[in-house]
Amino acid sequence: MIQLKNYINETIGIHCEVSPLSKNILNQLPIYLRNAYGWYELLMLNKKFVIAYAETDDEFTIAAIDTQLANIEERINPLFFVWTKGKPIIVND
């Protein structure tokens, strides 16, 4: 997450903060989703974003990500990023 924060701060020129997602929010998710990603909160331009970071080399199909996203959006509804293997998959409301 340090790399993402530095990228936004230095390349885009927008100050941001990244912190672990609060347990209150995290506990709203099913266990399989909590374990599938590292969960973080990004504060940028006075908006909060949830980041799900795939920390493994497992491949996620578009269908699997779509299903997971639907499941997540039922419980958490800010803008949402999935950052997997260094390649962003960006999903907006």
HELIX and SHEET records of a PDB file:
HELIX    1   1 ILE A    2  ASN A    6  1                                   5    
HELIX    2   2 TYR A    7  ILE A   12  3                                   6    
HELIX    3   3 LYS A   23  LEU A   26  1                                   4    
HELIX    4   4 ILE A   31  ALA A   36  1                                   6    
HELIX    5   5 ILE A   62  GLU A   73  1                                  12    
SHEET    1   A 5 CYS A  16  PRO A  20  0                                        
SHEET    2   A 5 GLY A  38  MET A  44 -1                                        
SHEET    3   A 5 LYS A  47  ALA A  54 -1                                        
SHEET    4   A 5 LEU A  79  THR A  84  1                                        
SHEET    5   A 5 LYS A  87  VAL A  91 -1                                        
END                                                                             
